[in-house]
């Protein structure tokens, strides 16, 4: 066991910014995929 452990705050450990662009991409792409699958299913059962 080491007694000289260092604890740093999260912002220092990341060493960069954390934009929340992944949330936006997921929020946009998930409905688009669902709509696309519904169109494919509709076309399959119609024809």
mmCIF file of the N, C-alpha and C atoms, coordinates in Angstrom:
data_MODEL
# 
_entry.id   MODEL 
# 
loop_
_atom_site.group_PDB 
_atom_site.id 
_atom_site.type_symbol 
_atom_site.label_atom_id 
_atom_site.label_alt_id 
_atom_site.label_comp_id 
_atom_site.label_asym_id 
_atom_site.label_entity_id 
_atom_site.label_seq_id 
_atom_site.pdbx_PDB_ins_code 
_atom_site.Cartn_x 
_atom_site.Cartn_y 
_atom_site.Cartn_z 
_atom_site.occupancy 
_atom_site.B_iso_or_equiv 
_atom_site.pdbx_formal_charge 
_atom_site.auth_seq_id 
_atom_site.auth_comp_id 
_atom_site.auth_asym_id 
_atom_site.auth_atom_id 
_atom_site.pdbx_PDB_model_num 
ATOM 1   N N  . UNK A 1 1  ? 0.835   -1.180 0.000   1.00 0.00 ? 1  UNK A N  1 
ATOM 2   C CA . UNK A 1 1  ? 0.000   0.000  0.000   1.00 0.00 ? 1  UNK A CA 1 
ATOM 3   C C  . UNK A 1 1  ? 0.881   1.245  0.000   1.00 0.00 ? 1  UNK A C  1 
ATOM 4   N N  . UNK A 1 2  ? 0.542   2.208  -0.843  1.00 0.00 ? 2  UNK A N  1 
ATOM 5   C CA . UNK A 1 2  ? 1.353   3.412  -0.946  1.00 0.00 ? 2  UNK A CA 1 
ATOM 6   C C  . UNK A 1 2  ? 0.711   4.548  -0.156  1.00 0.00 ? 2  UNK A C  1 
ATOM 7   N N  . UNK A 1 3  ? 1.544   5.273  0.576   1.00 0.00 ? 3  UNK A N  1 
ATOM 8   C CA . UNK A 1 3  ? 1.036   6.387  1.364   1.00 0.00 ? 3  UNK A CA 1 
ATOM 9   C C  . UNK A 1 3  ? 1.134   7.711  0.622   1.00 0.00 ? 3  UNK A C  1 
ATOM 10  N N  . UNK A 1 4  ? 1.787   7.737  -0.524  1.00 0.00 ? 4  UNK A N  1 
ATOM 11  C CA . UNK A 1 4  ? 1.980   8.994  -1.242  1.00 0.00 ? 4  UNK A CA 1 
ATOM 12  C C  . UNK A 1 4  ? 1.041   9.120  -2.451  1.00 0.00 ? 4  UNK A C  1 
ATOM 13  N N  . UNK A 1 5  ? -0.218  8.730  -2.286  1.00 0.00 ? 5  UNK A N  1 
ATOM 14  C CA . UNK A 1 5  ? -1.187  8.836  -3.367  1.00 0.00 ? 5  UNK A CA 1 
ATOM 15  C C  . UNK A 1 5  ? -1.547  10.301 -3.591  1.00 0.00 ? 5  UNK A C  1 
ATOM 16  N N  . UNK A 1 6  ? -1.775  10.635 -4.851  1.00 0.00 ? 6  UNK A N  1 
ATOM 17  C CA . UNK A 1 6  ? -2.170  11.992 -5.192  1.00 0.00 ? 6  UNK A CA 1 
ATOM 18  C C  . UNK A 1 6  ? -3.613  11.977 -5.678  1.00 0.00 ? 6  UNK A C  1 
ATOM 19  N N  . UNK A 1 7  ? -4.370  12.918 -5.206  1.00 0.00 ? 7  UNK A N  1 
ATOM 20  C CA . UNK A 1 7  ? -5.762  13.058 -5.633  1.00 0.00 ? 7  UNK A CA 1 
ATOM 21  C C  . UNK A 1 7  ? -5.898  14.409 -6.314  1.00 0.00 ? 7  UNK A C  1 
ATOM 22  N N  . UNK A 1 8  ? -6.406  14.374 -7.555  1.00 0.00 ? 8  UNK A N  1 
ATOM 23  C CA . UNK A 1 8  ? -6.588  15.616 -8.292  1.00 0.00 ? 8  UNK A CA 1 
ATOM 24  C C  . UNK A 1 8  ? -8.047  15.739 -8.692  1.00 0.00 ? 8  UNK A C  1 
ATOM 25  N N  . UNK A 1 9  ? -8.462  16.958 -8.948  1.00 0.00 ? 9  UNK A N  1 
ATOM 26  C CA . UNK A 1 9  ? -9.853  17.191 -9.319  1.00 0.00 ? 9  UNK A CA 1 
ATOM 27  C C  . UNK A 1 9  ? -10.096 16.718 -10.745 1.00 0.00 ? 9  UNK A C  1 
ATOM 28  N N  . UNK A 1 10 ? -11.360 16.523 -11.074 1.00 0.00 ? 10 UNK A N  1 
ATOM 29  C CA . UNK A 1 10 ? -11.733 15.952 -12.371 1.00 0.00 ? 10 UNK A CA 1 
ATOM 30  C C  . UNK A 1 10 ? -11.260 16.810 -13.538 1.00 0.00 ? 10 UNK A C  1 
ATOM 31  N N  . UNK A 1 11 ? -11.383 18.126 -13.437 1.00 0.00 ? 11 UNK A N  1 
ATOM 32  C CA . UNK A 1 11 ? -10.996 19.002 -14.536 1.00 0.00 ? 11 UNK A CA 1 
ATOM 33  C C  . UNK A 1 11 ? -9.506  18.885 -14.850 1.00 0.00 ? 11 UNK A C  1 
ATOM 34  N N  . UNK A 1 12 ? -8.692  18.709 -13.841 1.00 0.00 ? 12 UNK A N  1 
ATOM 35  C CA . UNK A 1 12 ? -7.258  18.555 -14.079 1.00 0.00 ? 12 UNK A CA 1 
ATOM 36  C C  . UNK A 1 12 ? -6.940  17.179 -14.661 1.00 0.00 ? 12 UNK A C  1 
ATOM 37  N N  . UNK A 1 13 ? -7.670  16.180 -14.275 1.00 0.00 ? 13 UNK A N  1 
ATOM 38  C CA . UNK A 1 13 ? -7.402  14.827 -14.766 1.00 0.00 ? 13 UNK A CA 1 
ATOM 39  C C  . UNK A 1 13 ? -7.788  14.668 -16.234 1.00 0.00 ? 13 UNK A C  1 
ATOM 40  N N  . UNK A 1 14 ? -8.788  15.374 -16.679 1.00 0.00 ? 14 UNK A N  1 
ATOM 41  C CA . UNK A 1 14 ? -9.243  15.252 -18.062 1.00 0.00 ? 14 UNK A CA 1 
ATOM 42  C C  . UNK A 1 14 ? -8.291  15.906 -19.040 1.00 0.00 ? 14 UNK A C  1 
ATOM 43  N N  . UNK A 1 15 ? -7.688  16.959 -18.643 1.00 0.00 ? 15 UNK A N  1 
ATOM 44  C CA . UNK A 1 15 ? -6.759  17.738 -19.476 1.00 0.00 ? 15 UNK A CA 1 
ATOM 45  C C  . UNK A 1 15 ? -7.384  18.174 -20.793 1.00 0.00 ? 15 UNK A C  1 
ATOM 46  N N  . UNK A 1 16 ? -8.643  18.523 -20.749 1.00 0.00 ? 16 UNK A N  1 
ATOM 47  C CA . UNK A 1 16 ? -9.313  19.013 -21.946 1.00 0.00 ? 16 UNK A CA 1 
ATOM 48  C C  . UNK A 1 16 ? -10.758 19.346 -21.657 1.00 0.00 ? 16 UNK A C  1 
ATOM 49  N N  . UNK A 1 17 ? -11.425 19.884 -22.645 1.00 0.00 ? 17 UNK A N  1 
ATOM 50  C CA . UNK A 1 17 ? -12.829 20.220 -22.466 1.00 0.00 ? 17 UNK A CA 1 
ATOM 51  C C  . UNK A 1 17 ? -13.689 19.001 -22.770 1.00 0.00 ? 17 UNK A C  1 
ATOM 52  N N  . UNK A 1 18 ? -14.882 19.016 -22.262 1.00 0.00 ? 18 UNK A N  1 
ATOM 53  C CA . UNK A 1 18 ? -15.803 17.897 -22.485 1.00 0.00 ? 18 UNK A CA 1 
ATOM 54  C C  . UNK A 1 18 ? -17.109 18.427 -23.067 1.00 0.00 ? 18 UNK A C  1 
ATOM 55  N N  . UNK A 1 19 ? -17.149 18.677 -24.374 1.00 0.00 ? 19 UNK A N  1 
ATOM 56  C CA . UNK A 1 19 ? -18.395 19.132 -24.984 1.00 0.00 ? 19 UNK A CA 1 
ATOM 57  C C  . UNK A 1 19 ? -19.408 17.982 -25.008 1.00 0.00 ? 19 UNK A C  1 
ATOM 58  N N  . UNK A 1 20 ? -20.660 18.343 -24.936 1.00 0.00 ? 20 UNK A N  1 
ATOM 59  C CA . UNK A 1 20 ? -21.712 17.319 -24.881 1.00 0.00 ? 20 UNK A CA 1 
ATOM 60  C C  . UNK A 1 20 ? -22.286 17.055 -26.261 1.00 0.00 ? 20 UNK A C  1 
ATOM 61  N N  . UNK A 1 21 ? -21.430 17.039 -27.274 1.00 0.00 ? 21 UNK A N  1 
ATOM 62  C CA . UNK A 1 21 ? -21.887 16.836 -28.655 1.00 0.00 ? 21 UNK A CA 1 
ATOM 63  C C  . UNK A 1 21 ? -22.419 15.418 -28.859 1.00 0.00 ? 21 UNK A C  1 
ATOM 64  N N  . UNK A 1 22 ? -21.940 14.468 -28.080 1.00 0.00 ? 22 UNK A N  1 
ATOM 65  C CA . UNK A 1 22 ? -22.396 13.081 -28.233 1.00 0.00 ? 22 UNK A CA 1 
ATOM 66  C C  . UNK A 1 22 ? -23.880 12.976 -27.904 1.00 0.00 ? 22 UNK A C  1 
ATOM 67  N N  . UNK A 1 23 ? -24.328 13.731 -26.935 1.00 0.00 ? 23 UNK A N  1 
ATOM 68  C CA . UNK A 1 23 ? -25.752 13.717 -26.588 1.00 0.00 ? 23 UNK A CA 1 
ATOM 69  C C  . UNK A 1 23 ? -26.596 14.227 -27.738 1.00 0.00 ? 23 UNK A C  1 
ATOM 70  N N  . UNK A 1 24 ? -26.118 15.279 -28.406 1.00 0.00 ? 24 UNK A N  1 
ATOM 71  C CA . UNK A 1 24 ? -26.863 15.824 -29.524 1.00 0.00 ? 24 UNK A CA 1 
ATOM 72  C C  . UNK A 1 24 ? -26.889 14.842 -30.695 1.00 0.00 ? 24 UNK A C  1 
ATOM 73  N N  . UNK A 1 25 ? -25.768 14.218 -30.961 1.00 0.00 ? 25 UNK A N  1 
ATOM 74  C CA . UNK A 1 25 ? -25.697 13.250 -32.064 1.00 0.00 ? 25 UNK A CA 1 
ATOM 75  C C  . UNK A 1 25 ? -26.620 12.073 -31.790 1.00 0.00 ? 25 UNK A C  1 
ATOM 76  N N  . UNK A 1 26 ? -26.613 11.566 -30.570 1.00 0.00 ? 26 UNK A N  1 
ATOM 77  C CA . UNK A 1 26 ? -27.492 10.456 -30.218 1.00 0.00 ? 26 UNK A CA 1 
ATOM 78  C C  . UNK A 1 26 ? -28.946 10.876 -30.282 1.00 0.00 ? 26 UNK A C  1 
ATOM 79  N N  . UNK A 1 27 ? -29.238 12.070 -29.796 1.00 0.00 ? 27 UNK A N  1 
ATOM 80  C CA . UNK A 1 27 ? -30.616 12.553 -29.801 1.00 0.00 ? 27 UNK A CA 1 
ATOM 81  C C  . UNK A 1 27 ? -31.172 12.768 -31.191 1.00 0.00 ? 27 UNK A C  1 
ATOM 82  N N  . UNK A 1 28 ? -30.311 13.092 -32.130 1.00 0.00 ? 28 UNK A N  1 
ATOM 83  C CA . UNK A 1 28 ? -30.765 13.300 -33.510 1.00 0.00 ? 28 UNK A CA 1 
ATOM 84  C C  . UNK A 1 28 ? -30.773 11.991 -34.292 1.00 0.00 ? 28 UNK A C  1 
ATOM 85  N N  . UNK A 1 29 ? -29.743 11.184 -34.128 1.00 0.00 ? 29 UNK A N  1 
ATOM 86  C CA . UNK A 1 29 ? -29.622 9.973  -34.945 1.00 0.00 ? 29 UNK A CA 1 
ATOM 87  C C  . UNK A 1 29 ? -30.613 8.887  -34.537 1.00 0.00 ? 29 UNK A C  1 
ATOM 88  N N  . UNK A 1 30 ? -30.944 8.782  -33.271 1.00 0.00 ? 30 UNK A N  1 
ATOM 89  C CA . UNK A 1 30 ? -31.874 7.736  -32.840 1.00 0.00 ? 30 UNK A CA 1 
ATOM 90  C C  . UNK A 1 30 ? -33.255 7.904  -33.467 1.00 0.00 ? 30 UNK A C  1 
ATOM 91  N N  . UNK A 1 31 ? -33.864 9.092  -33.423 1.00 0.00 ? 31 UNK A N  1 
ATOM 92  C CA . UNK A 1 31 ? -35.159 9.231  -34.114 1.00 0.00 ? 31 UNK A CA 1 
ATOM 93  C C  . UNK A 1 31 ? -35.054 9.029  -35.624 1.00 0.00 ? 31 UNK A C  1 
ATOM 94  N N  . UNK A 1 32 ? -33.939 9.449  -36.238 1.00 0.00 ? 32 UNK A N  1 
ATOM 95  C CA . UNK A 1 32 ? -33.780 9.238  -37.672 1.00 0.00 ? 32 UNK A CA 1 
ATOM 96  C C  . UNK A 1 32 ? -33.719 7.761  -38.026 1.00 0.00 ? 32 UNK A C  1 
ATOM 97  N N  . UNK A 1 33 ? -33.047 6.986  -37.206 1.00 0.00 ? 33 UNK A N  1 
ATOM 98  C CA . UNK A 1 33 ? -32.972 5.543  -37.449 1.00 0.00 ? 33 UNK A CA 1 
ATOM 99  C C  . UNK A 1 33 ? -34.342 4.903  -37.274 1.00 0.00 ? 33 UNK A C  1 
ATOM 100 N N  . UNK A 1 34 ? -35.073 5.309  -36.260 1.00 0.00 ? 34 UNK A N  1 
ATOM 101 C CA . UNK A 1 34 ? -36.410 4.753  -36.047 1.00 0.00 ? 34 UNK A CA 1 
ATOM 102 C C  . UNK A 1 34 ? -37.319 5.098  -37.217 1.00 0.00 ? 34 UNK A C  1 
ATOM 103 N N  . UNK A 1 35 ? -37.285 6.332  -37.680 1.00 0.00 ? 35 UNK A N  1 
ATOM 104 C CA . UNK A 1 35 ? -38.101 6.738  -38.828 1.00 0.00 ? 35 UNK A CA 1 
ATOM 105 C C  . UNK A 1 35 ? -37.686 5.967  -40.078 1.00 0.00 ? 35 UNK A C  1 
ATOM 106 N N  . UNK A 1 36 ? -36.386 5.785  -40.267 1.00 0.00 ? 36 UNK A N  1 
ATOM 107 C CA . UNK A 1 36 ? -35.912 5.017  -41.420 1.00 0.00 ? 36 UNK A CA 1 
ATOM 108 C C  . UNK A 1 36 ? -36.378 3.572  -41.387 1.00 0.00 ? 36 UNK A C  1 
ATOM 109 N N  . UNK A 1 37 ? -36.324 2.966  -40.222 1.00 0.00 ? 37 UNK A N  1 
ATOM 110 C CA . UNK A 1 37 ? -36.783 1.574  -40.102 1.00 0.00 ? 37 UNK A CA 1 
ATOM 111 C C  . UNK A 1 37 ? -38.294 1.470  -40.335 1.00 0.00 ? 37 UNK A C  1 
ATOM 112 N N  . UNK A 1 38 ? -39.046 2.451  -39.861 1.00 0.00 ? 38 UNK A N  1 
ATOM 113 C CA . UNK A 1 38 ? -40.488 2.433  -40.105 1.00 0.00 ? 38 UNK A CA 1 
ATOM 114 C C  . UNK A 1 38 ? -40.800 2.563  -41.591 1.00 0.00 ? 38 UNK A C  1 
ATOM 115 N N  . UNK A 1 39 ? -40.040 3.384  -42.305 1.00 0.00 ? 39 UNK A N  1 
ATOM 116 C CA . UNK A 1 39 ? -40.236 3.526  -43.747 1.00 0.00 ? 39 UNK A CA 1 
ATOM 117 C C  . UNK A 1 39 ? -39.914 2.223  -44.463 1.00 0.00 ? 39 UNK A C  1 
ATOM 118 N N  . UNK A 1 40 ? -38.846 1.559  -44.065 1.00 0.00 ? 40 UNK A N  1 
ATOM 119 C CA . UNK A 1 40 ? -38.479 0.284  -44.684 1.00 0.00 ? 40 UNK A CA 1 
ATOM 120 C C  . UNK A 1 40 ? -39.549 -0.768 -44.416 1.00 0.00 ? 40 UNK A C  1 
ATOM 121 N N  . UNK A 1 41 ? -40.024 -0.840 -43.182 1.00 0.00 ? 41 UNK A N  1 
ATOM 122 C CA . UNK A 1 41 ? -41.070 -1.821 -42.863 1.00 0.00 ? 41 UNK A CA 1 
ATOM 123 C C  . UNK A 1 41 ? -42.359 -1.512 -43.619 1.00 0.00 ? 41 UNK A C  1 
ATOM 124 N N  . UNK A 1 42 ? -42.718 -0.236 -43.711 1.00 0.00 ? 42 UNK A N  1 
ATOM 125 C CA . UNK A 1 42 ? -43.918 0.149  -44.441 1.00 0.00 ? 42 UNK A CA 1 
ATOM 126 C C  . UNK A 1 42 ? -43.797 -0.243 -45.906 1.00 0.00 ? 42 UNK A C  1 
ATOM 127 N N  . UNK A 1 43 ? -42.648 0.013  -46.523 1.00 0.00 ? 43 UNK A N  1 
ATOM 128 C CA . UNK A 1 43 ? -42.444 -0.328 -47.920 1.00 0.00 ? 43 UNK A CA 1 
ATOM 129 C C  . UNK A 1 43 ? -42.452 -1.844 -48.131 1.00 0.00 ? 43 UNK A C  1 
ATOM 130 N N  . UNK A 1 44 ? -41.901 -2.575 -47.176 1.00 0.00 ? 44 UNK A N  1 
ATOM 131 C CA . UNK A 1 44 ? -41.852 -4.036 -47.295 1.00 0.00 ? 44 UNK A CA 1 
ATOM 132 C C  . UNK A 1 44 ? -43.260 -4.646 -47.235 1.00 0.00 ? 44 UNK A C  1 
ATOM 133 N N  . UNK A 1 45 ? -44.066 -4.189 -46.296 1.00 0.00 ? 45 UNK A N  1 
ATOM 134 C CA . UNK A 1 45 ? -45.405 -4.774 -46.154 1.00 0.00 ? 45 UNK A CA 1 
ATOM 135 C C  . UNK A 1 45 ? -46.387 -4.233 -47.170 1.00 0.00 ? 45 UNK A C  1 
ATOM 136 N N  . UNK A 1 46 ? -46.130 -3.062 -47.717 1.00 0.00 ? 46 UNK A N  1 
ATOM 137 C CA . UNK A 1 46 ? -47.017 -2.520 -48.736 1.00 0.00 ? 46 UNK A CA 1 
ATOM 138 C C  . UNK A 1 46 ? -46.806 -3.214 -50.070 1.00 0.00 ? 46 UNK A C  1 
ATOM 139 N N  . UNK A 1 47 ? -45.565 -3.526 -50.374 1.00 0.00 ? 47 UNK A N  1 
ATOM 140 C CA . UNK A 1 47 ? -45.265 -4.073 -51.696 1.00 0.00 ? 47 UNK A CA 1 
ATOM 141 C C  . UNK A 1 47 ? -45.057 -5.516 -51.607 1.00 0.00 ? 47 UNK A C  1 
# 
